[in-house]
Every structure is written in C-alpha cells, then in structure tokens.
Amino acid sequence: MTFITSQPETSYQYQLATKRKNLFSKFNEWAAVEEAEFHVAWVGAAVISMAAVFFPLTMTLVLFNGASFGLIIASMASLTLVVITNLAAMPVKFTIPFFVLGVLADVVIIFTSFFIK
C-alpha cells in the first residue's frame, strides 16, 4: 500500500517596502517644479516682502526700543542675506530657505529688541 499525500502549495506574496520620501527630497522635487515655472515670481516676492515689509518693520521696532547697534546690524544682515541670494540668481531651492531664515531672524531680532536696551 502506497499513500501519496499532497499539500497545496503555499504562496507568499512579498511586497518590497516602498521608500518613503523625506521632507528634504519632497521639497527639492517641489522646488524643481517651481524653478521651471515661477522663478521670477519667487525672487520678486522674496525681495519685495523682505525690503518693503519685514525690514522696515524690524528697523522701526528696533529703533523704538532703544536703537541697539547690534540689532540694527543683524536686521541689515538678514535683508542682505535675502537680497544677495536673489541677485546671485540662485535656484528656488536655495532662495526659499534663505528667505525663511531671513524672516525668522527678523522675528528673533524684534523679540530681542524688547529686552535689550
């Protein structure tokens, strides 16, 4: 007597783990699209908003709160950071972070001006 036992073949479906994109790579991809379509708009918006809104606001509050020389130089440096980046025709992936850095620097300078006399 011969017994033959057969078992159904077990199939496993393996899926390769999908790579998740980090925030930096997503930003680079988005900036590449923006570079192609809206480079001039980003340059104009960054320079105009920094030179016409953030810098005058920062200087006004610094001068009202005691005109500390170090804070005046720091606010001029944040404006210079944005303007030079845009005049050098840097790509949007550099222009936007430098603009955000300049705005954050202005916010810190404004808050610091309330405590330094």
Phi and psi in radians as a Rosetta constraint file:
Dihedral C 1 N 2 CA 2 C 2 CIRCULARHARMONIC -2.049 0.35
Dihedral N 2 CA 2 C 2 N 3 CIRCULARHARMONIC 2.273 0.35
Dihedral C 2 N 3 CA 3 C 3 CIRCULARHARMONIC -1.913 0.35
Dihedral N 3 CA 3 C 3 N 4 CIRCULARHARMONIC 2.315 0.35
Dihedral C 3 N 4 CA 4 C 4 CIRCULARHARMONIC -2.060 0.35
Dihedral N 4 CA 4 C 4 N 5 CIRCULARHARMONIC 2.066 0.35
Dihedral C 4 N 5 CA 5 C 5 CIRCULARHARMONIC -1.949 0.35
Dihedral N 5 CA 5 C 5 N 6 CIRCULARHARMONIC 2.310 0.35
Dihedral C 5 N 6 CA 6 C 6 CIRCULARHARMONIC -2.141 0.35
Dihedral N 6 CA 6 C 6 N 7 CIRCULARHARMONIC 2.459 0.35
Dihedral C 6 N 7 CA 7 C 7 CIRCULARHARMONIC -2.039 0.35
Dihedral N 7 CA 7 C 7 N 8 CIRCULARHARMONIC 2.503 0.35
Dihedral C 7 N 8 CA 8 C 8 CIRCULARHARMONIC -1.138 0.35
Dihedral N 8 CA 8 C 8 N 9 CIRCULARHARMONIC 2.537 0.35
Dihedral C 8 N 9 CA 9 C 9 CIRCULARHARMONIC -1.221 0.35
Dihedral N 9 CA 9 C 9 N 10 CIRCULARHARMONIC 2.278 0.35
Dihedral C 9 N 10 CA 10 C 10 CIRCULARHARMONIC -1.521 0.35
Dihedral N 10 CA 10 C 10 N 11 CIRCULARHARMONIC 2.216 0.35
Dihedral C 10 N 11 CA 11 C 11 CIRCULARHARMONIC -1.946 0.35
Dihedral N 11 CA 11 C 11 N 12 CIRCULARHARMONIC 2.301 0.35
Dihedral C 11 N 12 CA 12 C 12 CIRCULARHARMONIC -1.953 0.35
Dihedral N 12 CA 12 C 12 N 13 CIRCULARHARMONIC 2.318 0.35
Dihedral C 12 N 13 CA 13 C 13 CIRCULARHARMONIC -1.858 0.35
Dihedral N 13 CA 13 C 13 N 14 CIRCULARHARMONIC 1.865 0.35
Dihedral C 13 N 14 CA 14 C 14 CIRCULARHARMONIC -1.645 0.35
Dihedral N 14 CA 14 C 14 N 15 CIRCULARHARMONIC 2.410 0.35
Dihedral C 14 N 15 CA 15 C 15 CIRCULARHARMONIC -2.056 0.35
Dihedral N 15 CA 15 C 15 N 16 CIRCULARHARMONIC 2.330 0.35
Dihedral C 15 N 16 CA 16 C 16 CIRCULARHARMONIC -1.178 0.35
Dihedral N 16 CA 16 C 16 N 17 CIRCULARHARMONIC 2.453 0.35
Dihedral C 16 N 17 CA 17 C 17 CIRCULARHARMONIC -1.144 0.35
Dihedral N 17 CA 17 C 17 N 18 CIRCULARHARMONIC 2.254 0.35
Dihedral C 17 N 18 CA 18 C 18 CIRCULARHARMONIC -1.366 0.35
Dihedral N 18 CA 18 C 18 N 19 CIRCULARHARMONIC 2.402 0.35
Dihedral C 18 N 19 CA 19 C 19 CIRCULARHARMONIC -1.332 0.35
Dihedral N 19 CA 19 C 19 N 20 CIRCULARHARMONIC 2.242 0.35
Dihedral C 19 N 20 CA 20 C 20 CIRCULARHARMONIC -1.550 0.35
Dihedral N 20 CA 20 C 20 N 21 CIRCULARHARMONIC 2.367 0.35
Dihedral C 20 N 21 CA 21 C 21 CIRCULARHARMONIC -1.461 0.35
Dihedral N 21 CA 21 C 21 N 22 CIRCULARHARMONIC 2.373 0.35
Dihedral C 21 N 22 CA 22 C 22 CIRCULARHARMONIC -1.431 0.35
Dihedral N 22 CA 22 C 22 N 23 CIRCULARHARMONIC 3.023 0.35
Dihedral C 22 N 23 CA 23 C 23 CIRCULARHARMONIC -1.096 0.35
Dihedral N 23 CA 23 C 23 N 24 CIRCULARHARMONIC -0.644 0.35
Dihedral C 23 N 24 CA 24 C 24 CIRCULARHARMONIC -1.134 0.35
Dihedral N 24 CA 24 C 24 N 25 CIRCULARHARMONIC -0.775 0.35
Dihedral C 24 N 25 CA 25 C 25 CIRCULARHARMONIC -1.227 0.35
Dihedral N 25 CA 25 C 25 N 26 CIRCULARHARMONIC -0.611 0.35
Dihedral C 25 N 26 CA 26 C 26 CIRCULARHARMONIC -1.104 0.35
Dihedral N 26 CA 26 C 26 N 27 CIRCULARHARMONIC -0.738 0.35
Dihedral C 26 N 27 CA 27 C 27 CIRCULARHARMONIC -1.110 0.35
Dihedral N 27 CA 27 C 27 N 28 CIRCULARHARMONIC -0.725 0.35
Dihedral C 27 N 28 CA 28 C 28 CIRCULARHARMONIC -1.093 0.35
Dihedral N 28 CA 28 C 28 N 29 CIRCULARHARMONIC -0.708 0.35
Dihedral C 28 N 29 CA 29 C 29 CIRCULARHARMONIC -1.155 0.35
Dihedral N 29 CA 29 C 29 N 30 CIRCULARHARMONIC -0.754 0.35
Dihedral C 29 N 30 CA 30 C 30 CIRCULARHARMONIC -1.126 0.35
Dihedral N 30 CA 30 C 30 N 31 CIRCULARHARMONIC -0.708 0.35
Dihedral C 30 N 31 CA 31 C 31 CIRCULARHARMONIC -1.165 0.35
Dihedral N 31 CA 31 C 31 N 32 CIRCULARHARMONIC -0.556 0.35
Dihedral C 31 N 32 CA 32 C 32 CIRCULARHARMONIC -1.137 0.35
Dihedral N 32 CA 32 C 32 N 33 CIRCULARHARMONIC -0.681 0.35
Dihedral C 32 N 33 CA 33 C 33 CIRCULARHARMONIC -1.188 0.35
Dihedral N 33 CA 33 C 33 N 34 CIRCULARHARMONIC -0.757 0.35
Dihedral C 33 N 34 CA 34 C 34 CIRCULARHARMONIC -1.133 0.35
Dihedral N 34 CA 34 C 34 N 35 CIRCULARHARMONIC -0.617 0.35
Dihedral C 34 N 35 CA 35 C 35 CIRCULARHARMONIC -1.058 0.35
Dihedral N 35 CA 35 C 35 N 36 CIRCULARHARMONIC -0.748 0.35
Dihedral C 35 N 36 CA 36 C 36 CIRCULARHARMONIC -1.224 0.35
Dihedral N 36 CA 36 C 36 N 37 CIRCULARHARMONIC -0.615 0.35
Dihedral C 36 N 37 CA 37 C 37 CIRCULARHARMONIC -1.771 0.35
Dihedral N 37 CA 37 C 37 N 38 CIRCULARHARMONIC -0.699 0.35
Dihedral C 37 N 38 CA 38 C 38 CIRCULARHARMONIC -2.242 0.35
Dihedral N 38 CA 38 C 38 N 39 CIRCULARHARMONIC 0.570 0.35
Dihedral C 38 N 39 CA 39 C 39 CIRCULARHARMONIC -1.033 0.35
Dihedral N 39 CA 39 C 39 N 40 CIRCULARHARMONIC -0.840 0.35
Dihedral C 39 N 40 CA 40 C 40 CIRCULARHARMONIC -1.136 0.35
Dihedral N 40 CA 40 C 40 N 41 CIRCULARHARMONIC -0.649 0.35
Dihedral C 40 N 41 CA 41 C 41 CIRCULARHARMONIC -1.130 0.35
Dihedral N 41 CA 41 C 41 N 42 CIRCULARHARMONIC -0.720 0.35
Dihedral C 41 N 42 CA 42 C 42 CIRCULARHARMONIC -1.160 0.35
Dihedral N 42 CA 42 C 42 N 43 CIRCULARHARMONIC -0.721 0.35
Dihedral C 42 N 43 CA 43 C 43 CIRCULARHARMONIC -1.098 0.35
Dihedral N 43 CA 43 C 43 N 44 CIRCULARHARMONIC -0.817 0.35
Dihedral C 43 N 44 CA 44 C 44 CIRCULARHARMONIC -1.113 0.35
Dihedral N 44 CA 44 C 44 N 45 CIRCULARHARMONIC -0.765 0.35
Dihedral C 44 N 45 CA 45 C 45 CIRCULARHARMONIC -1.135 0.35
Dihedral N 45 CA 45 C 45 N 46 CIRCULARHARMONIC -0.705 0.35
Dihedral C 45 N 46 CA 46 C 46 CIRCULARHARMONIC -1.174 0.35
Dihedral N 46 CA 46 C 46 N 47 CIRCULARHARMONIC -0.828 0.35
Dihedral C 46 N 47 CA 47 C 47 CIRCULARHARMONIC -1.202 0.35
Dihedral N 47 CA 47 C 47 N 48 CIRCULARHARMONIC -0.781 0.35
Dihedral C 47 N 48 CA 48 C 48 CIRCULARHARMONIC -1.166 0.35
Dihedral N 48 CA 48 C 48 N 49 CIRCULARHARMONIC -0.777 0.35
Dihedral C 48 N 49 CA 49 C 49 CIRCULARHARMONIC -1.187 0.35
Dihedral N 49 CA 49 C 49 N 50 CIRCULARHARMONIC -0.594 0.35
Dihedral C 49 N 50 CA 50 C 50 CIRCULARHARMONIC -1.272 0.35
Dihedral N 50 CA 50 C 50 N 51 CIRCULARHARMONIC -0.773 0.35
Dihedral C 50 N 51 CA 51 C 51 CIRCULARHARMONIC -1.394 0.35
Dihedral N 51 CA 51 C 51 N 52 CIRCULARHARMONIC -0.455 0.35
Dihedral C 51 N 52 CA 52 C 52 CIRCULARHARMONIC -1.863 0.35
Dihedral N 52 CA 52 C 52 N 53 CIRCULARHARMONIC -0.278 0.35
Dihedral C 52 N 53 CA 53 C 53 CIRCULARHARMONIC -2.090 0.35
Dihedral N 53 CA 53 C 53 N 54 CIRCULARHARMONIC -1.111 0.35
Dihedral C 53 N 54 CA 54 C 54 CIRCULARHARMONIC -1.236 0.35
Dihedral N 54 CA 54 C 54 N 55 CIRCULARHARMONIC -0.795 0.35
Dihedral C 54 N 55 CA 55 C 55 CIRCULARHARMONIC -1.120 0.35
Dihedral N 55 CA 55 C 55 N 56 CIRCULARHARMONIC -0.842 0.35
Dihedral C 55 N 56 CA 56 C 56 CIRCULARHARMONIC -1.089 0.35
Dihedral N 56 CA 56 C 56 N 57 CIRCULARHARMONIC -0.667 0.35
Dihedral C 56 N 57 CA 57 C 57 CIRCULARHARMONIC -1.101 0.35
Dihedral N 57 CA 57 C 57 N 58 CIRCULARHARMONIC -0.787 0.35
Dihedral C 57 N 58 CA 58 C 58 CIRCULARHARMONIC -1.105 0.35
Dihedral N 58 CA 58 C 58 N 59 CIRCULARHARMONIC -0.805 0.35
Dihedral C 58 N 59 CA 59 C 59 CIRCULARHARMONIC -1.131 0.35
Dihedral N 59 CA 59 C 59 N 60 CIRCULARHARMONIC -0.680 0.35
Dihedral C 59 N 60 CA 60 C 60 CIRCULARHARMONIC -1.088 0.35
Dihedral N 60 CA 60 C 60 N 61 CIRCULARHARMONIC -0.824 0.35
Dihedral C 60 N 61 CA 61 C 61 CIRCULARHARMONIC -1.205 0.35
Dihedral N 61 CA 61 C 61 N 62 CIRCULARHARMONIC -0.619 0.35
Dihedral C 61 N 62 CA 62 C 62 CIRCULARHARMONIC -1.146 0.35
Dihedral N 62 CA 62 C 62 N 63 CIRCULARHARMONIC -0.746 0.35
Dihedral C 62 N 63 CA 63 C 63 CIRCULARHARMONIC -1.217 0.35
Dihedral N 63 CA 63 C 63 N 64 CIRCULARHARMONIC -0.598 0.35
Dihedral C 63 N 64 CA 64 C 64 CIRCULARHARMONIC -1.234 0.35
Dihedral N 64 CA 64 C 64 N 65 CIRCULARHARMONIC -0.464 0.35
Dihedral C 64 N 65 CA 65 C 65 CIRCULARHARMONIC -1.733 0.35
Dihedral N 65 CA 65 C 65 N 66 CIRCULARHARMONIC 0.368 0.35
Dihedral C 65 N 66 CA 66 C 66 CIRCULARHARMONIC 2.105 0.35
Dihedral N 66 CA 66 C 66 N 67 CIRCULARHARMONIC -0.076 0.35
Dihedral C 66 N 67 CA 67 C 67 CIRCULARHARMONIC 0.923 0.35
Dihedral N 67 CA 67 C 67 N 68 CIRCULARHARMONIC 0.979 0.35
Dihedral C 67 N 68 CA 68 C 68 CIRCULARHARMONIC -1.235 0.35
Dihedral N 68 CA 68 C 68 N 69 CIRCULARHARMONIC 2.237 0.35
Dihedral C 68 N 69 CA 69 C 69 CIRCULARHARMONIC -1.068 0.35
Dihedral N 69 CA 69 C 69 N 70 CIRCULARHARMONIC -0.708 0.35
Dihedral C 69 N 70 CA 70 C 70 CIRCULARHARMONIC -1.092 0.35
Dihedral N 70 CA 70 C 70 N 71 CIRCULARHARMONIC -0.658 0.35
Dihedral C 70 N 71 CA 71 C 71 CIRCULARHARMONIC -1.265 0.35
Dihedral N 71 CA 71 C 71 N 72 CIRCULARHARMONIC -0.574 0.35
Dihedral C 71 N 72 CA 72 C 72 CIRCULARHARMONIC -1.135 0.35
Dihedral N 72 CA 72 C 72 N 73 CIRCULARHARMONIC -0.789 0.35
Dihedral C 72 N 73 CA 73 C 73 CIRCULARHARMONIC -1.117 0.35
Dihedral N 73 CA 73 C 73 N 74 CIRCULARHARMONIC -0.699 0.35
Dihedral C 73 N 74 CA 74 C 74 CIRCULARHARMONIC -1.137 0.35
Dihedral N 74 CA 74 C 74 N 75 CIRCULARHARMONIC -0.695 0.35
Dihedral C 74 N 75 CA 75 C 75 CIRCULARHARMONIC -1.210 0.35
Dihedral N 75 CA 75 C 75 N 76 CIRCULARHARMONIC -0.617 0.35
Dihedral C 75 N 76 CA 76 C 76 CIRCULARHARMONIC -1.194 0.35
Dihedral N 76 CA 76 C 76 N 77 CIRCULARHARMONIC -0.587 0.35
Dihedral C 76 N 77 CA 77 C 77 CIRCULARHARMONIC -1.173 0.35
Dihedral N 77 CA 77 C 77 N 78 CIRCULARHARMONIC -0.649 0.35
Dihedral C 77 N 78 CA 78 C 78 CIRCULARHARMONIC -1.184 0.35
Dihedral N 78 CA 78 C 78 N 79 CIRCULARHARMONIC -0.649 0.35
Dihedral C 78 N 79 CA 79 C 79 CIRCULARHARMONIC -1.139 0.35
Dihedral N 79 CA 79 C 79 N 80 CIRCULARHARMONIC -0.765 0.35
Dihedral C 79 N 80 CA 80 C 80 CIRCULARHARMONIC -1.095 0.35
Dihedral N 80 CA 80 C 80 N 81 CIRCULARHARMONIC -0.657 0.35
Dihedral C 80 N 81 CA 81 C 81 CIRCULARHARMONIC -0.999 0.35
Dihedral N 81 CA 81 C 81 N 82 CIRCULARHARMONIC -0.783 0.35
Dihedral C 81 N 82 CA 82 C 82 CIRCULARHARMONIC -1.286 0.35
Dihedral N 82 CA 82 C 82 N 83 CIRCULARHARMONIC -0.767 0.35
Dihedral C 82 N 83 CA 83 C 83 CIRCULARHARMONIC -1.164 0.35
Dihedral N 83 CA 83 C 83 N 84 CIRCULARHARMONIC -0.786 0.35
Dihedral C 83 N 84 CA 84 C 84 CIRCULARHARMONIC -1.145 0.35
Dihedral N 84 CA 84 C 84 N 85 CIRCULARHARMONIC -0.682 0.35
Dihedral C 84 N 85 CA 85 C 85 CIRCULARHARMONIC -1.046 0.35
Dihedral N 85 CA 85 C 85 N 86 CIRCULARHARMONIC -0.708 0.35
Dihedral C 85 N 86 CA 86 C 86 CIRCULARHARMONIC -1.369 0.35
Dihedral N 86 CA 86 C 86 N 87 CIRCULARHARMONIC -0.607 0.35
Dihedral C 86 N 87 CA 87 C 87 CIRCULARHARMONIC -1.205 0.35
Dihedral N 87 CA 87 C 87 N 88 CIRCULARHARMONIC -0.442 0.35
Dihedral C 87 N 88 CA 88 C 88 CIRCULARHARMONIC -1.403 0.35
Dihedral N 88 CA 88 C 88 N 89 CIRCULARHARMONIC 0.014 0.35
Dihedral C 88 N 89 CA 89 C 89 CIRCULARHARMONIC 1.002 0.35
Dihedral N 89 CA 89 C 89 N 90 CIRCULARHARMONIC 0.733 0.35
Dihedral C 89 N 90 CA 90 C 90 CIRCULARHARMONIC -1.201 0.35
Dihedral N 90 CA 90 C 90 N 91 CIRCULARHARMONIC 2.683 0.35
Dihedral C 90 N 91 CA 91 C 91 CIRCULARHARMONIC -1.130 0.35
Dihedral N 91 CA 91 C 91 N 92 CIRCULARHARMONIC 2.863 0.35
Dihedral C 91 N 92 CA 92 C 92 CIRCULARHARMONIC -1.100 0.35
Dihedral N 92 CA 92 C 92 N 93 CIRCULARHARMONIC -0.506 0.35
Dihedral C 92 N 93 CA 93 C 93 CIRCULARHARMONIC -1.165 0.35
Dihedral N 93 CA 93 C 93 N 94 CIRCULARHARMONIC -0.277 0.35
Dihedral C 93 N 94 CA 94 C 94 CIRCULARHARMONIC -1.772 0.35
Dihedral N 94 CA 94 C 94 N 95 CIRCULARHARMONIC -0.608 0.35
Dihedral C 94 N 95 CA 95 C 95 CIRCULARHARMONIC -1.091 0.35
Dihedral N 95 CA 95 C 95 N 96 CIRCULARHARMONIC -0.814 0.35
Dihedral C 95 N 96 CA 96 C 96 CIRCULARHARMONIC -1.149 0.35
Dihedral N 96 CA 96 C 96 N 97 CIRCULARHARMONIC -0.830 0.35
Dihedral C 96 N 97 CA 97 C 97 CIRCULARHARMONIC -1.087 0.35
Dihedral N 97 CA 97 C 97 N 98 CIRCULARHARMONIC -0.648 0.35
Dihedral C 97 N 98 CA 98 C 98 CIRCULARHARMONIC -1.185 0.35
Dihedral N 98 CA 98 C 98 N 99 CIRCULARHARMONIC -0.615 0.35
Dihedral C 98 N 99 CA 99 C 99 CIRCULARHARMONIC -1.141 0.35
Dihedral N 99 CA 99 C 99 N 100 CIRCULARHARMONIC -0.788 0.35
Dihedral C 99 N 100 CA 100 C 100 CIRCULARHARMONIC -1.093 0.35
Dihedral N 100 CA 100 C 100 N 101 CIRCULARHARMONIC -0.708 0.35
Dihedral C 100 N 101 CA 101 C 101 CIRCULARHARMONIC -1.093 0.35
Dihedral N 101 CA 101 C 101 N 102 CIRCULARHARMONIC -0.708 0.35
Dihedral C 101 N 102 CA 102 C 102 CIRCULARHARMONIC -1.131 0.35
Dihedral N 102 CA 102 C 102 N 103 CIRCULARHARMONIC -0.713 0.35
Dihedral C 102 N 103 CA 103 C 103 CIRCULARHARMONIC -1.170 0.35
Dihedral N 103 CA 103 C 103 N 104 CIRCULARHARMONIC -0.745 0.35
Dihedral C 103 N 104 CA 104 C 104 CIRCULARHARMONIC -1.099 0.35
Dihedral N 104 CA 104 C 104 N 105 CIRCULARHARMONIC -0.671 0.35
Dihedral C 104 N 105 CA 105 C 105 CIRCULARHARMONIC -1.108 0.35
Dihedral N 105 CA 105 C 105 N 106 CIRCULARHARMONIC -0.711 0.35
Dihedral C 105 N 106 CA 106 C 106 CIRCULARHARMONIC -1.121 0.35
Dihedral N 106 CA 106 C 106 N 107 CIRCULARHARMONIC -0.690 0.35
Dihedral C 106 N 107 CA 107 C 107 CIRCULARHARMONIC -1.109 0.35
Dihedral N 107 CA 107 C 107 N 108 CIRCULARHARMONIC -0.749 0.35
Dihedral C 107 N 108 CA 108 C 108 CIRCULARHARMONIC -1.128 0.35
Dihedral N 108 CA 108 C 108 N 109 CIRCULARHARMONIC -0.701 0.35
Dihedral C 108 N 109 CA 109 C 109 CIRCULARHARMONIC -1.110 0.35
Dihedral N 109 CA 109 C 109 N 110 CIRCULARHARMONIC -0.722 0.35
Dihedral C 109 N 110 CA 110 C 110 CIRCULARHARMONIC -1.097 0.35
Dihedral N 110 CA 110 C 110 N 111 CIRCULARHARMONIC -0.813 0.35
Dihedral C 110 N 111 CA 111 C 111 CIRCULARHARMONIC -1.152 0.35
Dihedral N 111 CA 111 C 111 N 112 CIRCULARHARMONIC -0.626 0.35
Dihedral C 111 N 112 CA 112 C 112 CIRCULARHARMONIC -1.183 0.35
Dihedral N 112 CA 112 C 112 N 113 CIRCULARHARMONIC -0.581 0.35
Dihedral C 112 N 113 CA 113 C 113 CIRCULARHARMONIC -1.128 0.35
Dihedral N 113 CA 113 C 113 N 114 CIRCULARHARMONIC -0.389 0.35
Dihedral C 113 N 114 CA 114 C 114 CIRCULARHARMONIC -1.310 0.35
Dihedral N 114 CA 114 C 114 N 115 CIRCULARHARMONIC -0.360 0.35
Dihedral C 114 N 115 CA 115 C 115 CIRCULARHARMONIC -1.859 0.35
Dihedral N 115 CA 115 C 115 N 116 CIRCULARHARMONIC -0.387 0.35
Dihedral C 115 N 116 CA 116 C 116 CIRCULARHARMONIC -1.769 0.35
Dihedral N 116 CA 116 C 116 N 117 CIRCULARHARMONIC 2.230 0.35
